[in-house]
Amino acid sequence: MLDQALSHLPGIGPERLRRLHDAGIWTWADVCARPPPPTVRLGPAAWDAVRCEAERCQQACQNGDLRYLATRLNPADRWRLLAEYLADATFVDIETTGLTWSSQITVIAGWQDGRCHTFVRGENLDAALDLLEQARLLVSFNGSSFDVPHILRAFNIPELPCSHLDLRWVCYREALRGGLKAIERALGFNRPPELVGVDGAEAVQLWQAWERHHDAAARQRLESYCRADTLAMRRIAVELLRRRGCAIPPETTDDGSAGATPSHAQNPPGGEPVREYGRDTVPSPSADSAIPRSQPDFARLRRLLFEQRGNADR
């Protein structure tokens, strides 16, 4: 599925893409193995450029370099990343103290490895870096404009340690316009009754109620709202892939979640120990499944972050 993304190859527009398909060229491997079809009207040098990019994409796919693929693919083909890496996707949403650029993050929720993790300002927010470091493909909704810039500023890091896909624009290509909740409704998804009508503005008020008055009910509502956004993104992603006829991982249920486990769950008898991400737990990956990290060194950046905050306290 992913290797059928050809529209980003140099010189390949809609008409040439159609002619490639007519000539039986559908994948990167086909491009690398075949001479240029006469109908495509590309000279040897131009076809070499096409083949070189196809080879780079093949290599990136083999190496698990999702960052390269996410930045190179044509926007119309980025849904293929979800199709290939849905099981490895981490869905993230944030809430903030306001709706401006200077606002601070209050809550981060992240769906990863079948569990939803929550991080709260003043308690365990920095532990969200662990979640980001374990992510292969980070999925947000409108995150390119909002969530990601806030995350980079909050943690004082120059870039994400993983590839990023903005689900808003994947939806846009599928003629699903508007905000996350509008798209949920268009697809027939319903939120729990207690969260219907909650929006970003109310999320700000909920945080203020918690911060100023220690209103536990407001905090719980805020966290539930943030988690609901991450689950909504996954449900939408699953539905988009179903519409395209993609195979959905068998552990994914009809509501778009994949075997959610309550955050208070204990280790199963004889099972693998769990690693704390903050308030929630997640199975610790084996050494064989560890994902090579690209520069910069985020573990070092995290230490520097703590050192900077310690110096500021002095």
C-alpha positions in Angstrom: 0.0 0.0 0.0 2.7 2.5 1.0 4.9 1.6 -1.9 2.2 2.6 -4.3 2.8 6.3 -3.5 4.2 7.6 -6.7 2.8 11.1 -7.1 5.6 12.7 -5.1 8.3 11.4 -7.5 9.9 14.2 -9.5 8.1 15.1 -12.7 5.1 12.8 -11.9 1.8 14.6 -12.0 -1.7 13.3 -12.3 -1.5 12.6 -16.1 1.9 10.9 -15.9 0.8 8.9 -12.9 -2.1 7.6 -15.0 0.2 6.7 -17.8 2.5 4.8 -15.4 -0.5 2.8 -14.2 -1.5 2.1 -17.7 2.0 0.8 -18.4 1.7 -1.5 -15.3 4.0 0.5 -13.1 2.3 0.7 -9.6 5.0 0.5 -7.0 8.5 1.8 -6.2 9.9 -1.6 -7.1 8.2 -1.3 -10.5 9.8 2.1 -11.1 13.3 0.7 -10.1 13.0 -2.4 -12.3 11.5 -0.9 -15.5 12.7 1.5 -18.2 10.5 4.6 -18.7 7.4 3.9 -20.7 7.4 5.9 -23.9 4.0 7.3 -23.0 5.4 9.0 -19.9 7.7 11.1 -22.1 10.6 11.3 -19.7 14.2 11.3 -20.9 16.9 9.1 -19.3 18.1 11.8 -16.9 14.6 12.6 -15.7 13.8 8.9 -15.3 17.0 8.4 -13.3 15.7 11.1 -10.9 12.4 9.3 -10.6 14.1 6.0 -10.0 16.6 7.5 -7.4 13.7 8.9 -5.3 11.8 5.6 -5.5 15.0 3.8 -4.3 15.3 6.3 -1.4 11.7 5.6 -0.4 12.3 1.9 -0.5 15.3 2.3 1.7 13.5 4.6 4.1 10.7 2.1 4.4 13.1 -0.8 5.1 14.9 1.3 7.7 11.7 2.5 9.4 12.5 6.1 8.5 9.0 7.4 8.7 10.2 11.0 9.1 11.6 10.9 5.5 8.4 9.4 4.2 6.1 11.8 6.0 8.0 14.8 4.6 8.4 13.5 1.1 5.0 12.0 0.3 2.5 14.0 -1.6 -0.3 15.2 0.8 -2.8 13.1 -1.2 -0.8 10.0 -0.3 -0.1 10.6 3.4 -3.0 8.4 4.4 -0.9 5.5 3.3 1.3 6.1 6.3 -1.7 5.4 8.5 -2.5 2.3 6.4 1.0 1.0 6.9 1.7 2.0 10.5 -1.7 2.3 12.2 -0.6 -0.2 14.9 2.5 1.9 15.6 0.7 5.3 15.6 0.6 7.4 18.7 -2.4 9.8 18.8 -1.8 13.0 20.8 -3.9 15.9 21.9 -3.1 18.8 24.3 -5.1 21.4 26.3 -3.7 24.8 27.2 -4.2 27.7 29.6 -5.7 29.8 26.8 -6.2 29.9 23.1 -3.2 32.1 22.2 0.4 31.3 21.2 1.6 32.3 24.6 -0.6 29.8 26.4 0.9 27.0 28.4 0.1 23.3 28.1 -2.1 22.0 30.9 -2.8 18.4 29.8 -1.4 16.0 27.2 -3.2 12.8 26.4 -1.6 10.2 24.2 -2.9 6.9 22.9 -0.1 4.5 22.5 0.2 0.7 22.5 -3.4 0.2 23.4 -3.5 2.5 26.3 -4.3 6.2 26.9 -1.8 8.1 29.0 -2.4 11.4 30.6 0.1 14.1 31.7 -0.8 17.1 33.8 1.0 20.4 34.2 2.8 20.7 37.6 2.7 17.0 38.2 4.1 14.7 35.4 4.0 16.8 32.2 7.7 16.2 31.5 7.0 12.4 31.4 5.3 13.0 28.1 8.8 13.1 26.6 9.0 9.4 27.2 5.8 8.9 25.2 7.2 11.0 22.3 10.5 9.2 22.3 8.7 5.8 22.0 6.4 7.1 19.2 7.1 6.0 15.6 4.3 8.0 14.0 2.7 10.8 15.9 -0.8 11.7 14.8 -2.6 14.9 15.8 -5.5 16.9 14.6 -4.4 20.4 13.5 -1.2 19.7 15.3 1.0 21.3 12.7 -0.5 24.6 13.7 -1.2 24.1 17.4 -0.2 21.0 19.3 3.3 20.5 17.8 4.5 24.2 18.2 3.3 24.2 21.8 5.0 20.9 22.6 8.3 22.1 21.1 8.2 25.3 23.2 7.0 23.6 26.4 9.9 21.1 26.3 12.4 23.4 24.7 13.3 20.9 21.9 14.0 21.9 18.3 12.0 19.1 16.7 9.9 16.1 17.5 11.8 12.8 18.0 9.4 11.1 15.6 7.5 11.6 12.3 4.3 13.6 12.5 1.0 13.3 10.6 -1.7 15.9 10.8 -5.0 14.0 10.5 -6.9 17.2 9.8 -5.4 17.3 6.3 -5.9 13.6 5.7 -9.6 14.2 6.4 -9.6 17.3 4.2 -8.5 15.1 1.3 -11.4 12.8 2.0 -13.9 15.7 1.8 -14.3 15.8 5.6 -14.0 19.4 6.6 -14.2 21.3 9.9 -13.1 20.6 13.4 -12.6 17.2 15.0 -16.0 17.1 16.6 -17.7 18.1 13.3 -16.0 15.2 11.6 -16.9 12.8 14.4 -20.6 13.8 13.9 -20.3 13.5 10.1 -19.1 9.9 10.5 -21.8 9.1 13.0 -19.5 8.8 16.1 -20.9 9.9 19.5 -19.0 11.1 22.5 -20.0 10.1 26.1 -23.0 12.2 27.1 -21.0 14.0 29.8 -18.5 15.3 27.2 -21.0 16.5 24.6 -20.6 20.2 24.1 -17.2 20.5 25.8 -14.8 22.5 23.7 -11.4 24.2 23.9 -12.8 27.3 25.6 -14.4 25.2 28.3 -11.2 23.2 28.7 -9.5 26.5 29.7 -12.2 27.2 32.3 -11.9 23.7 33.6 -8.2 24.1 34.2 -8.7 27.4 35.9 -11.3 25.7 38.2 -8.7 23.1 39.1 -5.8 25.4 39.5 -7.6 28.1 41.5 -10.1 26.1 43.5 -8.8 22.5 43.3 -12.0 21.4 41.8 -11.4 17.7 41.3 -14.5 17.2 39.2 -13.3 19.9 36.8 -10.0 18.3 36.5 -11.5 14.9 35.8 -13.7 16.4 33.1 -10.7 18.1 31.5 -8.7 15.0 31.4 -11.6 13.0 30.0 -12.2 15.5 27.3 -8.5 15.5 26.3 -8.5 11.7 26.2 -11.7 11.6 24.2 -10.0 13.7 21.5 -7.2 11.2 21.1 -9.7 8.3 20.9 -11.7 10.2 18.4 -8.7 10.6 16.2 -8.0 6.9 16.2 -11.7 6.1 15.4 -11.6 8.6 12.5 -8.3 7.1 11.2 -9.7 3.6 11.3 -12.9 4.7 9.4 -10.9 6.5 6.7 -8.8 3.4 6.2 -11.9 1.2 6.0 -13.4 3.5 3.4 -10.3 2.9 1.3 -10.6 -0.9 1.7 -7.6 -1.2 3.9 -7.1 -4.2 6.3 -7.5 -3.1 9.9 -5.4 -4.8 12.6 -7.5 -7.5 14.2 -7.0 -6.2 17.7 -8.8 -2.9 16.6 -12.4 -2.9 17.7 -15.4 -1.4 16.0 -15.1 1.8 18.1 -11.6 2.4 16.8 -9.8 1.5 20.0 -7.4 -1.4 20.3 -8.0 -3.3 23.5 -7.9 -0.4 25.9 -6.7 -1.3 29.3 -7.7 0.7 32.4 -4.8 2.8 33.9 -5.1 0.9 37.2 -4.5 -2.5 35.6 -1.9 -4.6 37.4 0.7 -6.8 35.7 -0.9 -10.1 34.7 0.4 -13.2 36.6 3.6 -14.2 35.0 3.3 -11.4 32.5 5.8 -8.8 31.4 6.5 -6.0 33.9 5.0 -2.6 33.0 6.9 0.7 32.8 5.5 3.9 34.3 4.9 6.8 31.9 3.4 8.9 34.6 -0.1 8.1 35.8 -0.6 5.2 33.4 1.4 2.1 32.6 2.4 0.5 29.4 4.3 -2.7 28.6 8.0 -2.1 28.3 9.3 -2.8 24.8 11.9 -5.6 24.4 15.4 -4.8 23.4 14.8 -6.2 20.0 11.9 -3.8 19.3 13.8 -0.7 20.4 13.6 2.0 17.8 16.8 3.6 16.8 16.6 7.3 17.6 17.8 10.0 15.3 19.6 13.2 16.4 19.1 15.3 18.4 19.7 13.3 21.6 16.4 13.8 23.4 17.5 12.1 26.5 20.2 14.7 26.8 17.8 17.5 26.0 15.5 16.2 28.7 18.4 16.3 31.3 19.1 19.9 30.2 15.5 20.8 30.6 15.5 19.6 34.2 18.8 21.4 34.8 17.5 24.7 33.4 14.4 24.4 35.6 16.6 23.7 38.6 18.8 26.7 37.9 15.7 28.9 37.5 14.4 27.7 40.9 17.7 28.9 42.5 
